[in-house]
Amino acid sequence: MLSVAFAGDSACIFASYMQALAYLQPADDANMQGLVFNNGESMGVSSMDIVWIWCGLGLILLCLEMMSGTLYLLWPGMAALVMAFLAWLLPAFSTAWQIFIYAIFSVLAVAIWRKREKTKPTPRIGQAQGEEIGRQGVIVAAVSPAQPGKIRFSQGVMGSKEWSAIADVSIAVDQPATIIAVEGNSLRVAPVV
């Protein structure tokens, strides 16, 4: 069984694992696959060992994904688990074909995920989306062009009932005002006519 030493970098682990798998070549026995290394030394590996190698790679990549949180290792990890299933289902596949299919699955999964992520609109958490424009509230601290004031709403706007308000004209306390824009942490308001 192959073992991969933890190098601290997922790319190094992945590269060393793929390098070790690249040396696998079919053996003469129909039920065994042979491991042939650079020095010519060979060792028989059953098809179930190959399944466990793919499972191990998949689980290692998924664990590294949980540590990184980037989602880039999720898809190669899932592809390795799919290859474990295919190696179990179709044990006659040579290791070279398994690696080739794994590479295709990994690249396609990452490409599809990236394309899907690009089409999603980016959520603007904590930012106005435009539905606040036109809401009416009551001025609780006088607003003028030179001095910001405060406006209160009966129902919260973007998570708060009271906001800092700015205006182009003076608005007295207890006068109704309408939101015309969201500017940073303040609401630009205009008097209701």
DAKAFEN-V575325 format. One record per residue. N is the residue number from 1. RES is the residue in one small letter. BURIAL is 1 if it has 24 or more other C-alpha atoms within 12 Angstrom, else 0. Layout:
{{N:RES:BURIAL} {N:RES:BURIAL}}
//
This chain:
{{1:m:0} {2:l:0} {3:s:0} {4:v:0} {5:a:0} {6:f:0} {7:a:0} {8:g:0} {9:d:0} {10:s:1} {11:a:0} {12:c:0} {13:i:0} {14:f:1} {15:a:0} {16:s:0} {17:y:1} {18:m:1} {19:q:0} {20:a:1} {21:l:1} {22:a:0} {23:y:1} {24:l:1} {25:q:1} {26:p:1} {27:a:0} {28:d:0} {29:d:0} {30:a:0} {31:n:0} {32:m:1} {33:q:1} {34:g:1} {35:l:1} {36:v:0} {37:f:0} {38:n:0} {39:n:0} {40:g:0} {41:e:0} {42:s:0} {43:m:0} {44:g:1} {45:v:1} {46:s:1} {47:s:1} {48:m:1} {49:d:1} {50:i:1} {51:v:1} {52:w:1} {53:i:1} {54:w:1} {55:c:1} {56:g:1} {57:l:1} {58:g:1} {59:l:1} {60:i:1} {61:l:1} {62:l:1} {63:c:0} {64:l:1} {65:e:0} {66:m:0} {67:m:0} {68:s:0} {69:g:0} {70:t:0} {71:l:0} {72:y:1} {73:l:1} {74:l:1} {75:w:1} {76:p:1} {77:g:1} {78:m:1} {79:a:1} {80:a:1} {81:l:1} {82:v:1} {83:m:1} {84:a:1} {85:f:1} {86:l:1} {87:a:1} {88:w:0} {89:l:0} {90:l:0} {91:p:1} {92:a:1} {93:f:1} {94:s:1} {95:t:1} {96:a:1} {97:w:0} {98:q:1} {99:i:1} {100:f:0} {101:i:0} {102:y:1} {103:a:1} {104:i:0} {105:f:1} {106:s:1} {107:v:0} {108:l:0} {109:a:1} {110:v:1} {111:a:0} {112:i:0} {113:w:0} {114:r:0} {115:k:0} {116:r:0} {117:e:0} {118:k:0} {119:t:0} {120:k:0} {121:p:0} {122:t:0} {123:p:0} {124:r:0} {125:i:0} {126:g:0} {127:q:0} {128:a:0} {129:q:0} {130:g:0} {131:e:0} {132:e:1} {133:i:0} {134:g:0} {135:r:1} {136:q:1} {137:g:1} {138:v:1} {139:i:1} {140:v:1} {141:a:1} {142:a:1} {143:v:1} {144:s:0} {145:p:0} {146:a:0} {147:q:0} {148:p:1} {149:g:1} {150:k:1} {151:i:1} {152:r:1} {153:f:1} {154:s:0} {155:q:0} {156:g:0} {157:v:1} {158:m:1} {159:g:0} {160:s:0} {161:k:0} {162:e:1} {163:w:1} {164:s:1} {165:a:1} {166:i:1} {167:a:1} {168:d:0} {169:v:0} {170:s:0} {171:i:1} {172:a:1} {173:v:0} {174:d:0} {175:q:1} {176:p:1} {177:a:1} {178:t:1} {179:i:1} {180:i:1} {181:a:1} {182:v:1} {183:e:0} {184:g:0} {185:n:0} {186:s:1} {187:l:1} {188:r:1} {189:v:1} {190:a:1} {191:p:1} {192:v:0} {193:v:0}}
//
